[in-house]
Amino acid sequence: FIAANGEDHAAVAAEVRRQQTFAALPGSERVGLYVRAVFDASAAQNGAQFAPVLAQLVEGNDVMMRHTIAAIELLCGVRYPEILPSFPIVLKHLYDEEVLSEAVLLTWAQDEHPNEYTLDGVPAEQLREAAQPFVTWLEHAESSSEGSGSDDDDDDDDDDDDDESG
């Protein structure tokens, strides 16, 4: 299905949801189903091409973003351990494509203890270590954006204040 309909992101996302429902899997498994179906050892090079469908499956939901990270951990840490060094590249692609938010990535990076997103057999410590340069970059990007002030555009409606004719 994915090979035949890969360009129709909405149809692929709908099919993933359908498969998850028919298999009686929890909604959190949608992302894992998709990642297992399409990502391979070349994920670092082609991961961004799958972002539109992932974005539709994640729908901006922080919990689904965490499940996406877990699926990528499984991909890079267990299924294709030879691409573990590319783990941060995949995260960066998904961040750039707005599948993963900065806040969720930073929360993930600070979670040192196993939790509901931790999958058995995943070398979490090695993955976090590999991702550290990307996390450091995110932290610096966050601190520099906080220091630059706010982008309030409240003065835009001042244009009509001088027009008192009625």
PALOZA-924117 format. One record per atom (N, C-alpha, C): atom name; residue in one letter; residue number from 1; x, y, z. Coordinates in pm, whole numbers, always signed. Example, Ala and Ser with C-alpha at 12.3 -4.5 7.8 and 13.67 -1.06 7.14 Angstrom:
<recs>
N, A, 1, +1319, -569, +780 .
CA, A, 1, +1230, -450, +780 .
C, A, 1, +1320, -330, +780 .
N, S, 2, +1285, -225, +708 .
CA, S, 2, +1367, -106, +714 .
C, S, 2, +1290, +3, +787 .
</recs>
This chain:
<recs>
N, F, 1, +83, -120, +0 .
CA, F, 1, +0, +0, +0 .
C, F, 1, +86, +126, +0 .
N, I, 2, +187, +128, +85 .
CA, I, 2, +273, +246, +96 .
C, I, 2, +348, +269, -33 .
N, A, 3, +398, +162, -95 .
CA, A, 3, +472, +178, -221 .
C, A, 3, +382, +236, -330 .
N, A, 4, +256, +194, -332 .
CA, A, 4, +164, +241, -436 .
C, A, 4, +107, +379, -407 .
N, N, 5, +100, +419, -280 .
CA, N, 5, +34, +544, -242 .
C, N, 5, +124, +637, -162 .
N, G, 6, +254, +619, -171 .
CA, G, 6, +348, +695, -90 .
C, G, 6, +336, +845, -98 .
N, E, 7, +294, +898, -212 .
CA, E, 7, +283, +1043, -228 .
C, E, 7, +154, +1098, -168 .
N, D, 8, +55, +1013, -147 .
CA, D, 8, -72, +1055, -88 .
C, D, 8, -62, +1037, +64 .
N, H, 9, -4, +1137, +130 .
CA, H, 9, +27, +1128, +273 .
C, H, 9, -98, +1103, +357 .
N, A, 10, -208, +1166, +323 .
CA, A, 10, -332, +1147, +399 .
C, A, 10, -381, +1003, +386 .
N, A, 11, -372, +945, +267 .
CA, A, 11, -416, +807, +247 .
C, A, 11, -327, +710, +324 .
N, V, 12, -197, +735, +323 .
CA, V, 12, -106, +647, +397 .
C, V, 12, -134, +657, +546 .
N, A, 13, -150, +778, +597 .
CA, A, 13, -181, +795, +740 .
C, A, 13, -313, +726, +775 .
N, A, 14, -412, +739, +689 .
CA, A, 14, -541, +674, +714 .
C, A, 14, -526, +521, +714 .
N, E, 15, -444, +469, +625 .
CA, E, 15, -422, +324, +621 .
C, E, 15, -350, +276, +746 .
N, V, 16, -252, +352, +793 .
CA, V, 16, -182, +315, +916 .
C, V, 16, -281, +313, +1033 .
N, R, 17, -367, +414, +1040 .
CA, R, 17, -469, +417, +1146 .
C, R, 17, -562, +296, +1135 .
N, R, 18, -601, +262, +1012 .
CA, R, 18, -689, +148, +990 .
C, R, 18, -622, +18, +1035 .
N, Q, 19, -497, -1, +998 .
CA, Q, 19, -424, -121, +1038 .
C, Q, 19, -411, -130, +1189 .
N, Q, 20, -383, -16, +1252 .
CA, Q, 20, -370, -14, +1398 .
C, Q, 20, -502, -50, +1464 .
N, T, 21, -612, +2, +1411 .
CA, T, 21, -744, -26, +1466 .
C, T, 21, -781, -173, +1447 .
N, F, 22, -763, -224, +1325 .
CA, F, 22, -799, -363, +1297 .
C, F, 22, -714, -462, +1376 .
N, A, 23, -592, -424, +1407 .
CA, A, 23, -505, -511, +1487 .
C, A, 23, -532, -495, +1637 .
N, A, 24, -626, -407, +1673 .
CA, A, 24, -662, -381, +1813 .
C, A, 24, -541, -334, +1894 .
N, L, 25, -458, -255, +1830 .
CA, L, 25, -342, -198, +1898 .
C, L, 25, -378, -60, +1953 .
N, P, 26, -314, -19, +2060 .
CA, P, 26, -340, +117, +2109 .
C, P, 26, -297, +222, +2007 .
N, G, 27, -358, +338, +2013 .
CA, G, 27, -327, +447, +1921 .
C, G, 27, -180, +483, +1920 .
N, S, 28, -113, +464, +2031 .
CA, S, 28, +29, +498, +2039 .
C, S, 28, +114, +411, +1947 .
N, E, 29, +60, +299, +1900 .
CA, E, 29, +134, +210, +1811 .
C, E, 29, +135, +255, +1666 .
N, R, 30, +53, +355, +1632 .
CA, R, 30, +47, +401, +1493 .
C, R, 30, +184, +439, +1440 .
N, V, 31, +253, +519, +1517 .
CA, V, 31, +385, +567, +1474 .
C, V, 31, +481, +451, +1458 .
N, G, 32, +480, +360, +1555 .
CA, G, 32, +568, +244, +1548 .
C, G, 32, +541, +158, +1426 .
N, L, 33, +413, +138, +1394 .
CA, L, 33, +377, +62, +1274 .
C, L, 33, +437, +127, +1150 .
N, Y, 34, +420, +256, +1139 .
CA, Y, 34, +468, +327, +1021 .
C, Y, 34, +621, +324, +1014 .
N, V, 35, +686, +353, +1125 .
CA, V, 35, +833, +355, +1126 .
C, V, 35, +887, +218, +1089 .
N, R, 36, +830, +111, +1147 .
CA, R, 36, +877, -24, +1114 .
C, R, 36, +853, -58, +967 .
N, A, 37, +747, -3, +909 .
CA, A, 37, +713, -35, +770 .
C, A, 37, +801, +37, +669 .
N, V, 38, +842, +161, +698 .
CA, V, 38, +909, +240, +595 .
C, V, 38, +1056, +273, +621 .
N, F, 39, +1096, +282, +745 .
CA, F, 39, +1234, +320, +772 .
C, F, 39, +1323, +197, +762 .
N, D, 40, +1442, +218, +710 .
CA, D, 40, +1542, +112, +703 .
C, D, 40, +1677, +170, +742 .
N, A, 41, +1783, +101, +707 .
CA, A, 41, +1917, +145, +747 .
C, A, 41, +1957, +278, +683 .
N, S, 42, +1882, +324, +584 .
CA, S, 42, +1914, +453, +521 .
C, S, 42, +1832, +567, +583 .
N, A, 43, +1780, +546, +702 .
CA, A, 43, +1694, +646, +766 .
C, A, 43, +1760, +782, +779 .
N, A, 44, +1889, +786, +802 .
CA, A, 44, +1957, +914, +817 .
C, A, 44, +1956, +994, +687 .
N, Q, 45, +1959, +924, +575 .
CA, Q, 45, +1960, +993, +447 .
C, Q, 45, +1819, +1026, +398 .
N, N, 46, +1723, +937, +424 .
CA, N, 46, +1591, +957, +365 .
C, N, 46, +1479, +976, +467 .
N, G, 47, +1514, +996, +592 .
CA, G, 47, +1413, +1008, +697 .
C, G, 47, +1316, +1123, +677 .
N, A, 48, +1363, +1232, +620 .
CA, A, 48, +1277, +1349, +602 .
C, A, 48, +1162, +1322, +505 .
N, Q, 49, +1180, +1229, +412 .
CA, Q, 49, +1074, +1202, +315 .
C, Q, 49, +950, +1141, +380 .
N, F, 50, +966, +1081, +498 .
CA, F, 50, +853, +1019, +567 .
C, F, 50, +787, +1113, +667 .
N, A, 51, +844, +1230, +682 .
CA, A, 51, +794, +1326, +781 .
C, A, 51, +649, +1369, +758 .
N, P, 52, +602, +1391, +635 .
CA, P, 52, +463, +1435, +619 .
C, P, 52, +361, +1336, +676 .
N, V, 53, +384, +1207, +658 .
CA, V, 53, +292, +1108, +714 .
C, V, 53, +308, +1103, +865 .
N, L, 54, +431, +1106, +913 .
CA, L, 54, +452, +1107, +1058 .
C, L, 54, +384, +1227, +1122 .
N, A, 55, +393, +1342, +1057 .
CA, A, 55, +327, +1462, +1112 .
C, A, 55, +177, +1441, +1124 .
N, Q, 56, +117, +1373, +1026 .
CA, Q, 56, -27, +1347, +1033 .
C, Q, 56, -60, +1246, +1142 .
N, L, 57, +29, +1151, +1166 .
CA, L, 57, +6, +1052, +1271 .
C, L, 57, +27, +1112, +1410 .
N, V, 58, +124, +1201, +1421 .
CA, V, 58, +157, +1263, +1550 .
C, V, 58, +56, +1372, +1586 .
N, E, 59, +13, +1449, +1486 .
CA, E, 59, -86, +1555, +1503 .
C, E, 59, -50, +1656, +1612 .
N, G, 60, +80, +1684, +1629 .
CA, G, 60, +123, +1782, +1727 .
C, G, 60, +108, +1739, +1872 .
N, N, 61, +77, +1612, +1895 .
CA, N, 61, +54, +1560, +2029 .
C, N, 61, +187, +1520, +2094 .
N, D, 62, +215, +1575, +2211 .
CA, D, 62, +342, +1549, +2278 .
C, D, 62, +363, +1400, +2307 .
N, V, 63, +258, +1331, +2348 .
CA, V, 63, +269, +1188, +2378 .
C, V, 63, +306, +1111, +2251 .
N, M, 64, +243, +1145, +2139 .
CA, M, 64, +276, +1078, +2013 .
C, M, 64, +418, +1113, +1968 .
N, M, 65, +464, +1233, +2000 .
CA, M, 65, +603, +1268, +1969 .
C, M, 65, +698, +1180, +2048 .
N, R, 66, +665, +1155, +2174 .
CA, R, 66, +751, +1068, +2256 .
C, R, 66, +751, +926, +2199 .
N, H, 67, +635, +880, +2152 .
CA, H, 67, +630, +747, +2090 .
C, H, 67, +710, +745, +1959 .
N, T, 68, +714, +857, +1890 .
CA, T, 68, +794, +866, +1768 .
C, T, 68, +942, +852, +1803 .
N, I, 69, +985, +922, +1905 .
CA, I, 69, +1125, +910, +1948 .
C, I, 69, +1156, +766, +1987 .
N, A, 70, +1064, +702, +2060 .
CA, A, 70, +1084, +562, +2100 .
C, A, 70, +1096, +471, +1979 .
N, A, 71, +1014, +496, +1878 .
CA, A, 71, +1020, +414, +1756 .
C, A, 71, +1153, +434, +1684 .
N, I, 72, +1202, +558, +1683 .
CA, I, 72, +1331, +586, +1619 .
C, I, 72, +1445, +526, +1702 .
N, E, 73, +1431, +527, +1835 .
CA, E, 73, +1530, +461, +1920 .
C, E, 73, +1539, +312, +1887 .
N, L, 74, +1423, +249, +1872 .
CA, L, 74, +1419, +107, +1839 .
C, L, 74, +1483, +83, +1703 .
N, L, 75, +1453, +170, +1609 .
CA, L, 75, +1509, +158, +1474 .
C, L, 75, +1662, +167, +1476 .
N, C, 76, +1713, +272, +1540 .
CA, C, 76, +1858, +299, +1539 .
C, C, 76, +1936, +218, +1642 .
N, G, 77, +1870, +177, +1748 .
CA, G, 77, +1941, +108, +1855 .
C, G, 77, +1931, -42, +1852 .
N, V, 78, +1825, -95, +1789 .
CA, V, 78, +1803, -240, +1791 .
C, V, 78, +1792, -297, +1650 .
N, R, 79, +1700, -244, +1573 .
CA, R, 79, +1674, -301, +1440 .
C, R, 79, +1792, -283, +1345 .
N, Y, 80, +1851, -163, +1344 .
CA, Y, 80, +1968, -135, +1261 .
C, Y, 80, +2076, -70, +1349 .
N, P, 81, +2140, -147, +1437 .
CA, P, 81, +2237, -86, +1530 .
C, P, 81, +2355, -20, +1460 .
N, E, 82, +2378, -56, +1336 .
CA, E, 82, +2489, +7, +1263 .
C, E, 82, +2463, +154, +1234 .
N, I, 83, +2337, +197, +1245 .
CA, I, 83, +2308, +339, +1220 .
C, I, 83, +2288, +418, +1351 .
N, L, 84, +2322, +357, +1464 .
CA, L, 84, +2309, +429, +1592 .
C, L, 84, +2376, +566, +1588 .
N, P, 85, +2495, +580, +1528 .
CA, P, 85, +2555, +714, +1522 .
C, P, 85, +2470, +815, +1442 .
N, S, 86, +2381, +766, +1358 .
CA, S, 86, +2295, +854, +1279 .
C, S, 86, +2166, +893, +1351 .
N, F, 87, +2145, +841, +1470 .
CA, F, 87, +2025, +870, +1547 .
C, F, 87, +1997, +1020, +1557 .
N, P, 88, +2097, +1104, +1592 .
CA, P, 88, +2068, +1248, +1601 .
C, P, 88, +2032, +1310, +1467 .
N, I, 89, +2080, +1254, +1359 .
CA, I, 89, +2047, +1307, +1226 .
C, I, 89, +1899, +1284, +1198 .
N, V, 90, +1850, +1165, +1233 .
CA, V, 90, +1708, +1134, +1214 .
C, V, 90, +1624, +1228, +1301 .
N, L, 91, +1664, +1247, +1427 .
CA, L, 91, +1591, +1339, +1515 .
C, L, 91, +1589, +1479, +1456 .
N, K, 92, +1703, +1524, +1403 .
CA, K, 92, +1712, +1658, +1345 .
C, K, 92, +1620, +1672, +1224 .
N, H, 93, +1616, +1569, +1138 .
CA, H, 93, +1524, +1571, +1025 .
C, H, 93, +1380, +1589, +1074 .
N, L, 94, +1343, +1512, +1174 .
CA, L, 94, +1205, +1517, +1224 .
C, L, 94, +1176, +1648, +1297 .
N, Y, 95, +1277, +1706, +1358 .
CA, Y, 95, +1262, +1837, +1420 .
C, Y, 95, +1245, +1944, +1311 .
N, D, 96, +1330, +1939, +1209 .
CA, D, 96, +1322, +2037, +1100 .
C, D, 96, +1189, +2032, +1028 .
N, E, 97, +1132, +1913, +1018 .
CA, E, 97, +1004, +1894, +949 .
C, E, 97, +885, +1913, +1043 .
N, E, 98, +913, +1958, +1165 .
CA, E, 98, +811, +1989, +1266 .
C, E, 98, +726, +1869, +1307 .
N, V, 99, +788, +1750, +1302 .
CA, V, 99, +723, +1631, +1356 .
C, V, 99, +748, +1626, +1507 .
N, L, 100, +870, +1662, +1547 .
CA, L, 100, +909, +1665, +1688 .
C, L, 100, +932, +1809, +1731 .
N, S, 101, +882, +1843, +1849 .
CA, S, 101, +901, +1979, +1899 .
C, S, 101, +1028, +1987, +1984 .
N, E, 102, +1078, +2107, +1995 .
CA, E, 102, +1195, +2133, +2078 .
C, E, 102, +1169, +2092, +2222 .
N, A, 103, +1053, +2128, +2275 .
CA, A, 103, +1020, +2097, +2415 .
C, A, 103, +1019, +1947, +2441 .
N, V, 104, +961, +1871, +2350 .
CA, V, 104, +954, +1725, +2368 .
C, V, 104, +1094, +1665, +2357 .
N, L, 105, +1174, +1712, +2264 .
CA, L, 105, +1310, +1660, +2251 .
C, L, 105, +1393, +1689, +2376 .
N, L, 106, +1381, +1809, +2429 .
CA, L, 106, +1457, +1842, +2550 .
C, L, 106, +1408, +1763, +2670 .
N, T, 107, +1279, +1741, +2681 .
CA, T, 107, +1225, +1658, +2789 .
C, T, 107, +1277, +1516, +2777 .
N, W, 108, +1274, +1462, +2655 .
CA, W, 108, +1327, +1327, +2631 .
C, W, 108, +1475, +1320, +2674 .
N, A, 109, +1552, +1420, +2637 .
CA, A, 109, +1695, +1419, +2667 .
C, A, 109, +1723, +1421, +2816 .
N, Q, 110, +1633, +1482, +2893 .
CA, Q, 110, +1652, +1491, +3038 .
C, Q, 110, +1598, +1370, +3113 .
N, D, 111, +1518, +1286, +3046 .
CA, D, 111, +1461, +1166, +3108 .
C, D, 111, +1566, +1057, +3112 .
N, E, 112, +1630, +1040, +3226 .
CA, E, 112, +1736, +940, +3235 .
C, E, 112, +1687, +805, +3283 .
N, H, 113, +1564, +798, +3333 .
CA, H, 113, +1514, +674, +3389 .
C, H, 113, +1411, +611, +3295 .
N, P, 114, +1404, +479, +3293 .
CA, P, 114, +1303, +414, +3210 .
C, P, 114, +1163, +463, +3247 .
N, N, 115, +1080, +479, +3146 .
CA, N, 115, +942, +522, +3168 .
C, N, 115, +853, +450, +3068 .
N, E, 116, +729, +496, +3054 .
CA, E, 116, +634, +427, +2966 .
C, E, 116, +675, +430, +2819 .
N, Y, 117, +769, +515, +2782 .
CA, Y, 117, +814, +523, +2643 .
C, Y, 117, +936, +435, +2618 .
N, T, 118, +998, +386, +2723 .
CA, T, 118, +1120, +307, +2710 .
C, T, 118, +1086, +168, +2660 .
N, L, 119, +1151, +127, +2552 .
CA, L, 119, +1128, -5, +2495 .
C, L, 119, +1239, -100, +2538 .
N, D, 120, +1202, -225, +2562 .
CA, D, 120, +1299, -326, +2603 .
C, D, 120, +1407, -344, +2498 .
N, G, 121, +1530, -356, +2544 .
CA, G, 121, +1641, -385, +2455 .
C, G, 121, +1702, -263, +2388 .
N, V, 122, +1644, -146, +2407 .
CA, V, 122, +1696, -25, +2344 .
C, V, 122, +1814, +27, +2426 .
N, P, 123, +1928, +49, +2362 .
CA, P, 123, +2045, +103, +2434 .
C, P, 123, +2029, +254, +2458 .
N, A, 124, +1939, +288, +2550 .
CA, A, 124, +1902, +428, +2573 .
C, A, 124, +2022, +517, +2603 .
N, E, 125, +2113, +468, +2684 .
CA, E, 125, +2229, +550, +2721 .
C, E, 125, +2315, +582, +2599 .
N, Q, 126, +2337, +484, +2513 .
CA, Q, 126, +2417, +507, +2392 .
C, Q, 126, +2345, +604, +2298 .
N, L, 127, +2213, +592, +2288 .
CA, L, 127, +2137, +681, +2200 .
C, L, 127, +2141, +824, +2251 .
N, R, 128, +2126, +842, +2381 .
CA, R, 128, +2131, +977, +2438 .
C, R, 128, +2271, +1037, +2419 .
N, E, 129, +2371, +953, +2436 .
CA, E, 129, +2508, +1000, +2416 .
C, E, 129, +2529, +1043, +2271 .
N, A, 130, +2479, +964, +2178 .
CA, A, 130, +2492, +998, +2036 .
C, A, 130, +2417, +1127, +2003 .
N, A, 131, +2304, +1149, +2070 .
CA, A, 131, +2221, +1266, +2043 .
C, A, 131, +2267, +1392, +2116 .
N, Q, 132, +2364, +1380, +2204 .
CA, Q, 132, +2403, +1493, +2288 .
C, Q, 132, +2442, +1619, +2210 .
N, P, 133, +2518, +1610, +2103 .
CA, P, 133, +2550, +1734, +2028 .
C, P, 133, +2424, +1803, +1974 .
N, F, 134, +2328, +1726, +1926 .
CA, F, 134, +2202, +1783, +1878 .
C, F, 134, +2125, +1847, +1993 .
N, V, 135, +2120, +1780, +2108 .
CA, V, 135, +2050, +1833, +2225 .
C, V, 135, +2117, +1962, +2271 .
N, T, 136, +2248, +1965, +2273 .
CA, T, 136, +2322, +2086, +2311 .
C, T, 136, +2288, +2200, +2215 .
N, W, 137, +2284, +2170, +2087 .
CA, W, 137, +2246, +2271, +1987 .
C, W, 137, +2105, +2323, +2014 .
N, L, 138, +2011, +2232, +2044 .
CA, L, 138, +1873, +2274, +2076 .
C, L, 138, +1870, +2364, +2199 .
N, E, 139, +1943, +2326, +2302 .
CA, E, 139, +1946, +2406, +2425 .
C, E, 139, +2001, +2546, +2398 .
N, H, 140, +2105, +2556, +2317 .
CA, H, 140, +2161, +2687, +2283 .
C, H, 140, +2065, +2767, +2197 .
N, A, 141, +1998, +2700, +2106 .
CA, A, 141, +1899, +2768, +2021 .
C, A, 141, +1786, +2822, +2107 .
N, E, 142, +1744, +2743, +2208 .
CA, E, 142, +1637, +2787, +2297 .
C, E, 142, +1681, +2906, +2381 .
N, S, 143, +1801, +2900, +2436 .
CA, S, 143, +1847, +3009, +2522 .
C, S, 143, +1872, +3136, +2441 .
N, S, 144, +1920, +3124, +2318 .
CA, S, 144, +1942, +3244, +2237 .
C, S, 144, +1810, +3304, +2190 .
N, S, 145, +1709, +3221, +2166 .
CA, S, 145, +1579, +3277, +2126 .
C, S, 145, +1509, +3343, +2244 .
N, E, 146, +1533, +3294, +2364 .
CA, E, 146, +1475, +3358, +2483 .
C, E, 146, +1541, +3493, +2509 .
N, G, 147, +1669, +3503, +2480 .
CA, G, 147, +1742, +3626, +2505 .
C, G, 147, +1715, +3735, +2403 .
N, S, 148, +1655, +3699, +2290 .
CA, S, 148, +1635, +3799, +2185 .
C, S, 148, +1507, +3879, +2203 .
N, G, 149, +1434, +3854, +2309 .
CA, G, 149, +1311, +3930, +2334 .
C, G, 149, +1191, +3866, +2268 .
N, S, 150, +1077, +3929, +2287 .
CA, S, 150, +954, +3873, +2230 .
C, S, 150, +926, +3937, +2096 .
N, D, 151, +845, +3869, +2019 .
CA, D, 151, +809, +3916, +1886 .
C, D, 151, +666, +3966, +1884 .
N, D, 152, +630, +4049, +1979 .
CA, D, 152, +492, +4100, +1985 .
C, D, 152, +467, +4194, +1869 .
N, D, 153, +356, +4172, +1801 .
CA, D, 153, +317, +4258, +1690 .
C, D, 153, +191, +4334, +1726 .
N, D, 154, +183, +4380, +1850 .
CA, D, 154, +63, +4447, +1898 .
C, D, 154, +43, +4584, +1836 .
N, D, 155, +146, +4644, +1777 .
CA, D, 155, +132, +4779, +1724 .
C, D, 155, +67, +4780, +1587 .
N, D, 156, +33, +4665, +1531 .
CA, D, 156, -22, +4660, +1396 .
C, D, 156, -158, +4727, +1385 .
N, D, 157, -238, +4733, +1492 .
CA, D, 157, -371, +4792, +1479 .
C, D, 157, -371, +4941, +1510 .
N, D, 158, -255, +5003, +1520 .
CA, D, 158, -249, +5146, +1545 .
C, D, 158, -274, +5228, +1419 .
N, D, 159, -281, +5163, +1303 .
CA, D, 159, -296, +5234, +1177 .
C, D, 159, -426, +5313, +1169 .
N, D, 160, -533, +5263, +1227 .
CA, D, 160, -666, +5325, +1213 .
C, D, 160, -700, +5419, +1328 .
N, D, 161, -611, +5439, +1426 .
CA, D, 161, -643, +5519, +1543 .
C, D, 161, -664, +5666, +1510 .
N, D, 162, -599, +5719, +1406 .
CA, D, 162, -610, +5859, +1374 .
C, D, 162, -735, +5891, +1291 .
N, D, 163, -803, +5789, +1245 .
CA, D, 163, -920, +5811, +1161 .
C, D, 163, -1046, +5816, +1249 .
N, E, 164, -1083, +5940, +1292 .
CA, E, 164, -1196, +5956, +1382 .
C, E, 164, -1318, +6011, +1309 .
N, S, 165, -1310, +6018, +1178 .
CA, S, 165, -1426, +6067, +1106 .
C, S, 165, -1531, +5959, +1100 .
N, G, 166, -1654, +5998, +1109 .
CA, G, 166, -1749, +5891, +1116 .
C, G, 166, -1867, +5920, +1042 .
</recs>
